[in-house]
């Protein structure tokens, strides 16, 4: 009997799979993970520092991957939807239309009609806001997890008409099964004879199954002019209107109003009302002093949080920013000075975003509350539905604004951990939309904002330093900045540094953290740190590795260098990086080790002599 070698391919595949890869991040990416490969070093550091159990480690991995997959899914749905740019409903002027059924629009924004497979029809002349409303509803549906297609009627009909019969069946199937279909501008153009049949086919396939949004500038009785010679108009409208909410928006074109103002052609009464204030816009110093009113007192002295101001809280990762800010929120709500800052009066504080899941965040607040009693109970409010909303997204801004108005908030606290990590905080262009949203939220809510500024963790090890990081866009909107940092690894106290736009600079303050109460408090005295080395040589990094069997993880290596050589964290970080760049040590699978003999870098002695000549066996000649 002759056996054929049928297992060759399997043997080859197994060998290839078990070959160790040079980078742990690549291995994680290869098995389909997306969040961990980007932040693997930081994830391992957090796991080591917090001493996670295997079960906790898997929980955090699953949570990180689930959040990343949710974010990528949202980006994909937004890209496919075709919604493109639009103004948020926060910018919609409800007083401009002469007639608008606001209750129908606001109910549609809750997406109830999708659950009932009802249609929504928006009728009105050009420029009254039909498309803006439709796009906001579509965007809300995308955020809620629905698949959405936003198309103008001419685009959809042209796309169907140019398809082959097989391609048309495929397109009709897509239009029939998407979660929400929006057809904009029905009635702006006239169409060929078969266009009405194609539109009927789309509506009929979705009838009593999926919702449709239609915007049109034509009354239904005029649709025969839009689809001349069509025989199915009555049946099409019957299917469309059977389960539908129809609202008519009446008024002048808002775009025309803005265009007239932009071209300098406002109505006569608007010209007069515009000129009147300018008659007194140029004032002398005496007039300014006489008419000027003192600025509103700061919510947190000295000038730390101006009324309707923006306070950024920054610092290196894992130093306690997301603990300091709840301390500040509770102090503001209680009118307490536990942090050592004068607070003039209790304030209504709304916490809109926080880095922890809601049950964990409530547990943290419960522990902090024990130190205050009931003083903050009725003034500290938490938005329990903030998860999934991005401040830079129009619908997210709308959500936060409605929450702020419902809470009558005087201070809004935002800790946007994941959304900030998705952006480059040193890229002005990337942060422009985020900063504009901050200003809109502040102006519309008339509240002060406290924002935790999480720097991108991939740069924090080498670049965080002691500066306030961030693009010029961030610094342009902030009124004051707090930097929480650890001045020395040998000191238990943390240091709080300040920058102000409108107030004099303050000296740094030392804070101590109590892990039992989760409160920061002013340090009574500043202990003198032990003298630390100014520079660590790469050879000392090698020696540290050699003392620990030649292999350590990054955090372990850094801590050993800091403890053994009495240097700062940054000095140790720079020394490790320099040693790796020079080939003195090798990074592999998330660890640092000494190089193998054949990987040793060439070194020349100061006198010009090299290593002793060696024969092929590595023996000295």
NORNORDA-V524052 format. One line per field, one symbol per residue. phi: phi as a letter, one per 40 degrees, with the letter a starting at -180 (. if undefined). psi: psi as a letter, one per 30 degrees, with the letter a starting at -180 (. if undefined). burial: # if it has 16 or more other ideal C-beta (glycine too) atoms within 10 Angstrom, else .. Layout:
phi->???
psi->???
burial->???
This chain:
phi->.bccccbcccccccccccccccbccccccccgcbccdcbcccccccccccfccdccdccccccccccccccccccccccccgcgcaccccccccccccaaccccccccccgcccccfccbbbbiccgchccccccccccccccchccbbbbcddccccccccccdcccccccccccbcdabbbcgchcbcbcdcccccccccccccdgbbcbbbbacbccccccccbcgcbbcccccccccdbabbbbbbiccccccccccccgbccdcccccccdcccbcbbcccccccccbccccccbccgcbccfcbbcbbiccgchdcccccdcccccccgcbccgbcbcacbcbbccbaccddcccccccccccdcbgccbdbbcbbccbcdgcbcccdcccccccccccccfccbbbbbcdcccccbccbbdcccccccccdcccccccfbcbbbcccccccbccbbcfbccchcccccccccabbbcabcaccbccbbbbbbbcbbccbcdbcbbbbcccgbcacccaccccccbccabcccccccccccbggaacdccccccccccbfbcccccccccccccccgcbbcafgbbacccdcccccbbcdcgcbcdcbcccgccc
psi->kkkkifgeeeeeeeeeefkklfkeeeeeeeggkeeeeeheeeeeeeeeefhkleeeeeeeeeeeeeeeeeeeeeeeeeefegeaklklfffkjffekekkieeeeeeeffgefefghllkkjkllkgfgeeeeeeeeeeeeeffgkkkkjkleeeeeeeeeflleeeeeeeeeefffkekkkjkhkffllllefeeeeeeeeeeffkgellkkkkkgklefgfffeikgkfgeeeeeeeefeikkkkkkkllkeeeeeeeeegghlleeeeefeeeeffgfjlleeeeeefkkklkkkekljgejlkhlkkkjallkgfgefeeeeeeeeeeefglhefgkkjelkljkkjeklflleeeeeeeeeeeffffbgegeffjkkjfgfkfkkefkeeeeeeeeeeeeefhkfkkkkiieeeeffljfgjeeefeeeeeeeeeeeeefhlkkjkkjjlkfffeeffebgljlllfeefffkflkkjkljfkffkfllkklkkkeglkkkllkkkkkjfefhkklkkeljkkllklkfkkleeeeeeeeefhggklleeeeeeeeeeeghlleeeeeeeeeeeeefgelkkkhglklklleffkkkkklfgfkalkkkaffgkk.
burial->.......................##.###...#.#############....#.......##..##..#..#..#..##..###..#.###.#...##..#...##..##.#.##...#######..#################..#########.##..#.......#..##..##.##########...#...##.######..##..########.....#..##..#.##..##.##...##.#.#.#.##..#........................................###..####.#########..################.#.##.#.#..#########......#..##..##.##..##..#####..#.##############.##..#.########.####.#.##.#..#.###.##.###.##.###########..##..#...####.###.###############.########..#.....###.#....###..#........##..#.#.###.##.....#####.######..############..#....###...#.###...........................
